[in-house]
Amino acid sequence: MTLTQLNYLITIAETGSLNQAAGKLYVSQPSLTGAMQELEKELGITLFHRSGRGVTLTGDGAEFLLYAKQLYGQYETILEKYGKNGSLRKKFGVSTQHYSFAVKAFVDMAKQFDMSKYEFAIRETRTAEVIRDVSTMKSEIGVLYLCDFNRRALEKMLRSAGLVFHHLIDCQAYVYLWKHHPLAGEASIRFGQLEPYPCLTFEQGEDSSFYLAEEILADKEYPRIIRANDRSTMLNLMVGLKGYTLCSGIICEELNGNEFVAVPFQDDEENRNSVMEIGYIVRKNTLPSRMGELYIKALKEYLL
């Protein structure tokens, strides 16, 4: 049984004539008759009574027609949504650690499309979720960083998830803080200078490890530490509590405003400034979509 045969059956029943059905379907009458005979043979029933006046459904034919219409209707619904001219909106998603430049690149990419025809998603989330989202194809691309401290652990997670990391840029760590912070005017900031102020970090979940942290020196014992779930809260804490975070120093003023500054972090023997290698992750052996290509291009144009 084929969908073509079901379409033939429905059309014959609607027209009541093999000739009219053949004309409507753009097939020859012998081909139409042969297809129905094959279907009757497969089903073991007679579908039509044939006479000089045309064709009429048998009792079995009328009953089978109800199922045929239901099945063929579902097929047409699938075509309507997923076919070449279907109404389904194409989807594209990005999952990222909390980087404003990743959001900025997403904005630049999305502006190039008619967003009524697409379903876009940008997810600023925990490191493990970035990896999980790309692995399960919830997102096509993920953005995160590697350093000497976390590289071995994260690369193992990426391999297990069937993902590959692509390098974008290397950068030293910066102290990110409010522009009116007492240390904002320093040329560089040492770890000891930060002791009176709360260190702000992004929450990575109860089962997280130091290796999933978005900040360098995650294994250090901080006398004051506050964890936040989103970038907006962290910025508020920088203003309200004079908090700081250690980050890449790549600031998108268009999205974050000009109320915050990034001051180079000055390392010492005990607190080394690890190079942050920022990149994107994708599933292994897959090619990016058109949206993915433009997003990666936007990332590179902003960072490089």
MOCORQUI-V319670 format. One record per pair of residues at least 24 apart in sequence whose C-alpha atoms are under 10 Angstrom apart, sorted by the first residue. I is the first residue (numbers start at 1). J is the second residue. Records with the same first field share a line. If there is no record, write none. Layout:
I = J  J
This chain:
1 = 35  38  39  40  42  43
2 = 35  39  72
3 = 68  71  72  75
4 = 35  72
5 = 32  35  36  38  39  68
6 = 35  36  39  64  65  67  68  69  71  72
7 = 68  69  72  73
8 = 32  33  35  36
9 = 35  36  39  47  48  57  61  64  65  68  69
10 = 65  66  68  69  72
12 = 36  48  54  55  56  57
13 = 47  48  55  56  57  61  62  65
14 = 56
15 = 54  55  56
16 = 48  50  53  54  55  56  57
17 = 50  51  52  53  54  55  56
18 = 50  54  55
19 = 54
20 = 54
87 = 117
88 = 117  118  119
89 = 115  116  117  118  119  120
90 = 115  116  117  118  119  120  291
91 = 117  118  119  120  121  138  139  140  289  291
92 = 118  119  120  121  122  137  138  139  140  141  289  290  291  292
93 = 119  120  121  122  123  133  134  137  138  139  140  141  142  291  292
94 = 120  121  122  123  124  130  133  134  137  138  139  140  141  142  143  280  292  295
95 = 121  122  123  124  125  126  127  129  130  131  132  133  134  138  139  140  141  142  143  144  280  281
96 = 122  123  124  125  126  127  129  130  131  133  139  141  142  143  144  145  280  281
97 = 123  124  125  126  127  128  129  130  142  143  144  145  202  213  214  230  231
98 = 123  124  125  126  127  143  144  202  214  229  230  231  247
99 = 124  125  143  144  214  231  247  248  249  250  251  252
100 = 124  231  250  251  252  253  254  255  256
101 = 250  251  252  253  254  255  256  298  299  302  303
102 = 142  143  144  252  280  295  296  298  299  302  303
103 = 252  255  299
104 = 252  253  254  255  295  298  299  302
105 = 294  295  296  297  298  299  300  301  302  303
106 = 291  292  294  295  296  298  299
107 = 295  298
108 = 294  295  297  298  299  302
109 = 291  292  293  294  295  296  297  298  299
110 = 291  294  295
112 = 291  294
113 = 291
120 = 291
124 = 229  230  231
125 = 202  203  204  229  230  231
126 = 202  203  204  205  208  212  213  214  229  230
127 = 154  202  203  204  205  208  211  212  213  214
128 = 154  157  204  205  208  212  213
129 = 204
130 = 281
131 = 157  158  161  162  163  281  282  283
132 = 157  158  161  163
134 = 158  161  162  163  281  282  283
135 = 160  161  162  163  281  282  283  284
136 = 161  162  283
137 = 282  283
139 = 282  283
140 = 281  282  283  286  287  288  289  291  292
141 = 280  281  282  283  288  292  295  296
142 = 279  280  281  282  283
143 = 168  278  279  280  281  282  299
144 = 212  214  276  277  278  279  280  281
145 = 169  170  212  213  214  215  248  275  276  277  278  279  280  281
146 = 170  211  212  214  216  274  275  276  277  278  279
147 = 211  216  273  274  275  276  277  278
148 = 216  274  275  276  277
149 = 210  211  216  217  218  219  274  275  276
150 = 209  210  211  212  213  214  216  218
151 = 211  277
152 = 211
153 = 209  210  211  212
154 = 211  212
158 = 281  282  283  284
159 = 283  284
161 = 283  284
162 = 282  283  284  285
163 = 281  282  283  284  285  286
164 = 280  281  282  283  284  285
165 = 278  279  280  281  282  283  284
166 = 277  278  279  280  281  282
167 = 277  278  279  280  281
168 = 277  278  279  280  296  299  300  303  304
169 = 276  277  278  279  300  303  304
170 = 248  275  276  277  278  279  303
171 = 247  248  249  250  274  275  276  277  278
172 = 216  246  247  248  249  264  265  266  273  274  275  276  277
173 = 215  216  245  246  247  248  249  250  262  263  264  265  266  267  272  273  274  275  276
174 = 215  216  244  245  246  247  248  249  250  261  262  263  264  265  266  273
175 = 244  245  246  247  248  249  261  262  263  264  265  266
176 = 200  235  238  243  244  245  246  247  248  249  250  251  260  261  262  263  264  265
177 = 234  235  237  238  239  242  243  244  245  246  259  260  261  262  263
178 = 235  236  237  238  239  240  241  242  243  244  258  259  260  261  262
179 = 238  239  242  258  259  260  261  262
180 = 238  239  242  259  260  261
181 = 238  239  241  242  243  244  260  261
182 = 242
183 = 242  244  263
184 = 260  261  262  263
185 = 261  263
186 = 263  264
187 = 263  264  265  266
188 = 262  263  264  265  266  267
189 = 263  264  265  266  267
190 = 264  265  266  267  268  271
191 = 217  265  266  267  268  270  271  272
192 = 266  267  268  271
194 = 222  223  224  243  244  245
195 = 222  223  224
196 = 223  224  242  243
197 = 222  223  224  225  238  241  242  243  244
198 = 222  223  224  225  226  227  237  238  241  242  243  244  245
199 = 223  224  225  226  227  237  238  242  243  244  245  246
200 = 224  225  226  227  228  234  235  237  238  242  243  244  245  246
201 = 225  226  227  228  229  230  231  234  243  244  245  246  247
202 = 226  227  228  229  230  231  233  234  245
203 = 227  228  229  230
204 = 228  229
205 = 229
214 = 245  246  247  248
215 = 245  246  247  248  276
216 = 245  246  247  248  271  272  273  274  275  276
217 = 246  271  272  273  274
218 = 246
220 = 270  271
231 = 256
232 = 256
235 = 259  260
247 = 276
248 = 275  276  277  278
250 = 302  303
252 = 302
278 = 303
